[in-house]
Each structure stands twice: as C-alpha cells, then as structure tokens.
Amino acid sequence: SSTNSTNMGSDDTNKIISSKSGGVDTTTAAGVGGAKKDAAFRLFLLFMMTAQNSSVVLVTRYTRAGVDPTNLYVINDLVMITEIGKLVMAAALEHNTTNGQLIRSIRENIFERPLDFLRILIPSLLYLVQNSVMYIAISNLTAPMFQVTYQCKLLTTAIVSVVMLQRRYSPKQWLCLTALGMGVAIVVLGARDDSSNKDDAKDEDNEENAANAQNLFVGLMAVTVACLCSAFAGVYFEKVLKRPTNDGGQARAPVSMWMRNVQMAFFSILIALINMWRDSANRGFTDELNESGEPMVKPFLHGFTGWAWVIVALQAGGGMLVAAVIKYADNVLKGMATGVSVATGTFASTFLFGTTLSMQFGIGA
C-alpha cells in the first residue's frame, strides 16, 4: 500500500510539473493579470488627478479674471455649494461601504460620540479658510504662478508634521523640500522684477500697474495663508484618523474616511451659513437697482454660470478622488499628479489666456 501511495504521489507531482512546463500556470497568470489591472487603475487615477488639478485652476481663473465685479459670484456661495456636493458624495460612499447602514453609522459616530465629532471642527474651519483664500489667490495671480507657489504647501506640511507628529525626514527629502522652496522664491522674485520693469517702461499706466502690483501682493499673501491652512488641516486630520478609538476603555473600529468627510462637510456648511448671515450686507452689488434706486445686494448663487457649476463638480469630485488615491495608491502618485498638473496647467494657460512665461519662471518652476 505504501508503494501505491508513493506512485500516486509521483504521478500527481508529474502532472503538476507537466502542467507548468507545457501549459500556463493559472496562479501566475492571475497574478500578472491582477498586476496589469492594478497598474492600469493607478494610471487612470494619475490621469484623473492631473486633469482635476489643472482644470480647477484654469476654469476658476476663467470665471474670475476679466469679469465685471457686478457679475462675479460670491466665493462663500461657491464654497458652500461645493461642501454640499462633498457631503452628498461622502454620504453615498459611506452608505455603500456600510451596506446600507448609513443611519446607523451616523448614530454611532456622531450622536454617540459627540466629542470625537467636535474634533473635526478644527480641520473643517481650516479647510474652509483654505478654499476661500484659494479663490482670492487665483483671482490675483496667473494660473502658472498660482500652481507653482501653491506647491509650498508641501514644505509647510513637512514642517508641521515634524512638530505635531514627530515625523522624521531623511536628508534627501529635506534637500528636495529646500529646492522646492528656492524654486518658488525664484518664481516670485521674477514676477516682482517683471512688474517693476513694466512700471519703468510705461509711466502713463502707473495707476494700473500699481493695482497689478497690489494684486500680486494680495495673491501671494492668499497663497501663503492657503498653504498654512492646508498644512495644519492635513496634519491634524491625519492625527485624528490615526488616533486609536476606544469607548469606555474598549477598542472600537476606526471611523471610516468617508464618515470623516461627512463630518467635515457638515461643519464647513455650517460655518459657510454663518458667514453668509454675517456678511449679508457686504456681498457686493449687482448692476440692477431696487425700488429705492439703490444697487441691489447680490442674491444667493448670483453669477453662477455653467462654468461655476463645473468648478463645484471638480472640487467636490476632487475631494473624493484624493481619498481614492490615498486608499488605492500612495503619496508618490499624488505628488506625480501634482507635478504633471503644473506643467499641463502652464502649457494650457499660455494658449487660453496668453500668459507669457519668463526664463526666471522656467528655472524656478
């Protein structure tokens, strides 16, 4: 009987060897096929993030630059509608992730844990400020200038993460971040030199050039605030996500990313509503007159053209896209998409808006 079992074992071994040598190993084929699908999906995410990052800046610039102030939309309105879109998308994804248990997830992660819910108020406020000043920056800077200077958020995020998360970076990483900061400084100094040259060449346009210089300053200050808010909000949000969750000393399942997005969108909408009520008399005026013969205050969603709704879709979908990249890819892909989007946006801006690029800008970028 032992001889028969040995023969049977050798026959099975011969079959396995012959199947691998003469045919295709199904396990290896499945692994290769899965790797190809994974690579294709990562390439798709790279394309989507590049298109989203470039499109947001270009479309926003198109809707803000050269538009009569009476026809401009109110930034707070755009931010609030965008956050509503994020809330709907995040809630739908949470509903799908929990197999239809969205109400239960809201009860467990919001009503039963109010203190943990209130912690999201801080990044929500910071992200709201970041999104608001970002539109101010795009309104006062060219698309290439904004995209290059906005990359300083990588440097500010690294510094804040060292302070708040005690994270360590290698000397090579610090060297890259220093090169990034120097490149942005070269671009900014080049923009200031170009503005000074225009003032010297055209004395008859002093008032207009002074306004342009002031716009450059406002734009750069807005980018600085946006980078700082992005750094603090991102690091704080990461700290909250990685914070161990327990209830009465017992460990609990961590709150999903989609539920955290629901919480942040809720607070952002609430803050935007408060801003709308507080600035109800300072929303700007339209070119229409009321019964008293005075200009009318801009109503809600004033100036919302089709392109404004495109921005809403891009921004709301972009938030979910970043979450997908973090979940299915890595920060290397995100950084690559950012770099490609800067090149793409700069190239498109030269054709769409006639933006001229100096040699100093090319060196710094």
C-alpha positions in Angstrom: 0.0 0.0 0.0 2.9 2.3 0.7 4.2 1.7 -2.8 0.9 2.6 -4.3 0.7 5.8 -2.4 4.2 6.7 -3.5 3.3 6.1 -7.1 0.2 8.2 -6.7 2.2 11.0 -5.2 4.8 10.8 -8.0 2.0 10.9 -10.6 0.5 14.0 -9.0 3.9 15.6 -9.0 4.5 14.8 -12.6 1.1 16.2 -13.5 1.9 19.5 -11.7 5.3 19.7 -13.4 3.9 19.0 -16.8 1.1 21.5 -16.4 3.5 24.2 -15.5 6.0 23.3 -18.2 3.6 22.6 -21.1 0.8 25.0 -20.2 0.2 28.3 -18.4 0.4 28.4 -14.7 -3.1 29.7 -13.7 -1.8 31.2 -10.5 1.0 33.1 -12.2 -1.4 34.2 -15.0 -3.9 35.5 -12.4 -1.1 37.4 -10.6 0.1 39.0 -13.9 -3.4 39.9 -14.8 -4.1 41.5 -11.4 -0.8 43.4 -11.6 -1.7 44.8 -15.0 -5.2 45.8 -13.8 -3.7 47.5 -10.8 -1.2 49.4 -12.9 -3.9 50.4 -15.3 -6.0 51.7 -12.4 -3.1 53.7 -11.0 -2.6 55.2 -14.4 -6.2 56.1 -14.5 -6.0 57.8 -11.1 -2.9 59.7 -12.3 -4.8 60.9 -15.3 -7.9 61.9 -13.3 -5.9 63.8 -10.6 -3.9 65.6 -13.3 -7.0 66.6 -15.2 -8.8 67.7 -12.0 -5.9 69.8 -10.6 -5.3 71.5 -13.9 -9.0 72.1 -14.7 -9.8 73.6 -11.3 -7.2 76.3 -11.6 -7.9 77.1 -15.3 -11.7 77.2 -15.0 -11.6 79.2 -11.8 -9.2 81.7 -13.5 -11.5 81.9 -16.4 -14.5 82.7 -14.2 -12.7 85.3 -12.1 -10.3 87.2 -14.4 -11.6 90.0 -16.6 -15.2 89.6 -15.3 -17.2 92.7 -14.2 -17.4 92.8 -10.4 -21.2 93.0 -10.6 -21.3 89.7 -12.4 -18.8 87.8 -10.1 -20.2 85.1 -8.0 -19.7 85.3 -4.2 -16.9 83.0 -3.1 -18.7 81.9 0.1 -21.6 80.7 -2.0 -19.4 78.6 -4.2 -17.6 77.1 -1.2 -20.9 76.2 0.5 -22.4 74.5 -2.6 -19.1 72.6 -3.1 -19.3 71.3 0.5 -22.9 70.3 0.0 -21.7 68.3 -3.0 -18.9 66.7 -0.9 -21.5 65.8 1.8 -23.8 64.1 -0.6 -20.9 62.1 -2.3 -19.3 61.1 1.0 -22.7 60.0 2.4 -23.4 57.9 -0.7 -19.9 56.3 -0.4 -20.4 55.6 3.3 -23.9 54.1 2.6 -22.2 51.8 0.0 -19.3 50.9 2.3 -21.6 50.0 5.3 -24.0 48.0 3.1 -26.9 50.4 3.6 -26.2 51.2 7.2 -25.6 54.9 6.8 -28.1 55.9 9.5 -26.5 53.5 12.0 -23.1 54.9 11.1 -24.2 58.4 11.7 -25.7 57.5 15.1 -22.6 55.6 16.2 -20.0 58.1 15.0 -21.8 61.4 15.6 -24.6 61.2 18.2 -23.0 58.6 20.5 -19.5 60.2 20.2 -20.1 64.0 20.2 -16.6 64.8 21.5 -14.9 62.9 18.7 -17.3 64.5 16.3 -16.4 68.0 17.5 -12.7 67.4 16.9 -13.4 67.6 13.2 -14.4 71.2 13.6 -10.8 72.4 13.6 -9.8 70.9 10.2 -13.2 71.9 8.8 -12.6 75.5 9.6 -9.0 75.4 8.3 -10.1 73.8 5.0 -12.9 76.3 4.6 -10.4 79.2 5.0 -8.0 77.5 2.6 -10.7 77.1 -0.1 -11.9 80.7 0.3 -8.4 82.3 0.1 -7.5 80.0 -2.8 -10.1 81.7 -5.0 -8.7 85.0 -4.0 -5.2 83.9 -5.0 -6.4 82.6 -8.3 -8.2 85.9 -9.0 -5.0 87.8 -8.4 -2.3 85.5 -9.9 -1.9 83.8 -13.3 -2.6 80.1 -13.4 1.1 79.1 -13.7 2.1 81.4 -10.9 -0.6 80.1 -8.6 0.2 76.4 -9.3 3.9 76.9 -8.7 3.6 79.0 -5.5 0.9 76.7 -4.1 3.4 73.8 -4.1 4.8 75.5 -0.9 2.1 73.5 0.9 4.5 70.5 0.7 7.1 72.4 2.6 4.7 73.8 5.2 3.1 70.3 5.6 6.5 68.7 6.2 7.4 71.3 8.9 4.0 71.0 10.7 4.2 67.2 10.6 7.6 67.3 12.3 6.2 69.4 15.1 2.8 67.7 15.5 3.5 64.1 14.6 7.2 64.0 15.5 7.8 62.7 11.9 11.4 62.3 10.7 12.5 63.0 7.1 15.7 61.9 5.5 18.4 64.5 4.4 17.5 63.7 0.8 13.9 64.7 1.5 14.9 67.9 3.2 17.1 68.7 0.2 14.2 68.2 -2.1 11.9 70.4 0.0 14.6 73.1 0.2 15.0 73.0 -3.6 11.2 73.4 -3.8 11.3 76.5 -1.6 14.1 78.0 -3.6 12.3 77.4 -6.9 9.2 79.1 -5.6 11.3 82.1 -4.4 12.9 82.4 -7.8 9.5 82.5 -9.5 8.1 85.1 -7.0 11.2 87.3 -7.4 10.9 87.0 -11.2 7.3 88.1 -11.0 8.3 91.2 -8.9 11.0 92.1 -11.4 8.6 91.9 -14.3 6.2 94.1 -12.5 9.0 96.7 -11.8 10.1 96.6 -15.5 6.6 97.3 -16.6 6.3 100.3 -14.3 9.6 101.8 -15.7 8.6 101.2 -19.3 5.1 102.6 -19.1 4.9 105.7 -16.8 1.5 106.6 -18.2 -0.1 103.5 -16.8 1.2 104.0 -13.2 -2.2 103.6 -11.6 -2.9 100.4 -13.5 0.5 98.9 -12.7 0.1 99.9 -9.1 -3.1 97.9 -9.0 -1.4 95.0 -10.6 1.4 95.1 -8.0 -1.1 95.2 -5.2 -2.9 92.3 -6.8 0.3 90.3 -6.9 0.9 91.0 -3.2 -2.7 90.0 -2.3 -2.4 86.9 -4.4 0.9 85.8 -2.7 -0.5 86.5 0.8 -3.6 84.4 -0.1 -1.4 81.6 -1.3 0.7 81.8 1.9 -2.5 81.5 4.1 -3.8 78.7 1.9 -0.5 76.7 2.3 -0.5 77.2 6.1 -4.2 76.2 6.5 -3.6 73.2 4.2 -0.6 72.0 6.3 -2.3 72.4 9.7 -5.6 70.9 8.5 -4.0 67.9 6.7 -1.7 67.0 9.6 -4.4 67.4 12.2 -6.8 65.3 10.1 -4.1 62.6 9.8 -3.6 62.7 13.5 -7.3 62.2 14.1 -7.5 59.4 11.6 -4.6 57.5 13.2 -5.8 58.2 16.8 -6.8 55.0 18.5 -10.6 54.9 19.1 -12.0 53.5 22.3 -15.2 53.7 24.2 -15.1 53.1 27.9 -11.7 51.6 27.7 -12.7 49.2 24.9 -11.2 49.5 21.4 -13.6 50.4 18.7 -13.4 50.2 14.9 -11.8 53.3 13.5 -14.1 55.8 11.9 -14.1 55.5 8.1 -12.6 58.1 5.8 -16.0 58.7 4.2 -17.7 59.4 7.6 -14.9 61.8 8.4 -15.6 63.6 5.1 -19.3 63.7 6.0 -18.4 65.3 9.4 -16.0 67.9 7.8 -18.5 68.8 5.1 -21.2 69.3 7.7 -19.1 71.7 9.8 -18.0 73.5 6.6 -21.6 74.1 5.5 -22.5 75.3 9.0 -19.6 77.8 9.0 -20.4 78.9 5.5 -24.0 79.6 6.5 -22.8 81.7 9.5 -20.5 83.6 7.1 -23.4 84.3 4.8 -25.5 85.6 7.6 -22.7 87.7 9.0 -21.8 89.2 5.6 -25.3 89.6 4.2 -24.8 93.3 3.7 -21.3 93.0 2.3 -21.8 90.5 -0.6 -21.3 93.1 -3.3 -23.8 94.7 -5.6 -25.4 93.9 -8.9 -25.9 96.3 -11.8 -29.7 96.3 -11.0 -31.5 98.9 -8.9 -34.1 98.2 -6.2 -37.2 100.2 -5.6 -35.3 102.9 -3.8 -33.0 103.4 -6.7 -30.0 101.8 -4.9 -27.9 98.9 -6.2 -29.2 95.5 -5.2 -27.2 93.3 -3.0 -26.1 90.1 -4.7 -28.6 87.3 -4.0 -27.6 83.7 -3.3 -26.0 82.0 -6.3 -25.6 85.3 -8.1 -23.2 85.0 -11.1 -23.4 81.2 -11.1 -22.9 80.3 -14.8 -22.4 76.9 -16.2 -18.7 77.2 -15.6 -19.3 77.9 -11.9 -21.1 74.6 -11.6 -18.2 72.9 -13.4 -16.0 74.2 -10.6 -18.4 72.8 -8.0 -18.3 69.4 -9.7 -14.5 69.4 -10.0 -13.9 70.5 -6.4 -16.5 68.1 -4.9 -15.3 65.2 -7.0 -11.6 66.1 -6.3 -12.1 65.6 -2.6 -13.3 62.1 -3.2 -10.6 61.5 -5.8 -7.9 62.4 -3.2 -9.4 59.9 -0.8 -9.3 57.2 -3.5 -5.7 57.9 -4.2 -4.8 57.7 -0.6 -6.7 54.4 -0.3 -5.7 52.7 -3.5 -2.4 54.3 -4.4 0.2 56.3 -2.5 1.6 59.8 -2.0 4.2 59.2 -4.7 1.3 59.0 -7.3 -0.3 62.1 -5.7 2.9 64.0 -6.0 3.5 62.9 -9.5 0.0 64.0 -10.5 0.6 67.4 -8.9 3.8 67.9 -10.9 2.3 66.9 -14.2 -0.7 69.2 -13.5 1.6 72.2 -13.0 3.2 71.5 -16.4 -0.2 70.9 -18.0 -1.8 74.0 -16.5 1.1 76.2 -17.5 1.1 74.9 -21.1 -2.7 75.4 -21.3 -2.6 78.9 -19.8 -0.2 80.1 -22.5 -2.8 79.3 -25.1 -6.1 80.1 -23.3 -5.1 83.3 -21.5 -2.0 84.3 -23.4 0.2 84.1 -20.3 3.8 85.0 -21.0 6.5 83.0 -19.2 9.9 84.4 -18.4 13.2 82.5 -18.2 13.3 83.0 -14.5 9.9 81.4 -14.1 11.0 78.4 -16.1 14.1 78.0 -14.0 12.2 78.3 -10.7 9.3 76.1 -11.8 
